[in-house]
Amino acid sequence: MVSDLIAGFLSGAVLIVAIGPQNSYVLRQGVRREHVLPLVLVCASADALLIAAGIAGLGAVIQAQPVFLGLARYGGAAFLLLYGLASARRALRREQVILGVATGVPLGVALATCLGFTFLNPHVYLDTVILLGSLASQREEGRWVFGAGAAGASFSWFFALGYGARFLAPVFANPISWRVLDSLISLTMFGLAGMLILE
């Protein structure tokens, strides 16, 4: 059972710790110290829910109905392009965020954006529902323990990312750093959108 837990944790960590729209958004909000707890809870809970769904058999349903992934693919690409444009516009502005000043988005908007990055990304279904669900199912009696380990990796990563980002605050006291970050986020979003469209 312990081996199943460890295997699940390591498998989840390999798939979750990657540059993507969700991680970029959590990093940005973490640096700003804005809605960090709700955002990391939403991200990690969504992963746990999708992993559980994969273990319960949703992966087989998705593979049998590729139209679901097609919808997520093009919807996700459009979402990423829009967010990439917003990041590019922020990067081009001379006025940048000043830490500690209440200029951020409302909680509802932040959560909606985070949910969009989560559920409009086809790769989240491939990684959590299909791949982790398939790996867990190979373990039969230990599949739910494996799933718990994978979900634990997600919670550990998002809390580390969200709350660890605050240590970058001295770097982002300089407005140029925000422009660089937004430029990188914008390029990442455009690149991911392009990959989704061309896949």
CORTAHU-V906071 format. One line per field, one symbol per residue. phi: phi as a letter, one per 20 degrees, with the letter a starting at -180 (. if undefined). psi: psi as a letter, one per 20 degrees, with the letter a starting at -180 (. if undefined). A space follows every 50 residues. Layout:
# CORTAHU-V906071
phi=???
psi=???
This chain:
# CORTAHU-V906071
phi=.fffffffffffffeeebfbfffffffffffelclffgffffffffffff ffffffofgfffffcffffffffffffffffffffffffffefffcfdfn efdeefgfffffffffffeedgfffffefeffffffffelfefffgffff ffffffffffffeffffeggfefegffffffffffffffffffffffef
psi=ghhgggggggggghhhnqprgghgghgghghilokgghghgggghggggh gghghijhghgghimihghgghghghggghgghggghhghhiqhprpppi pnjaqqgggggggghghgijohhhhgggggghgggghiiehjhhgghhgg hhhgggghgggghhhhiighhjhphhhhhgghgggghgggghgggghi.
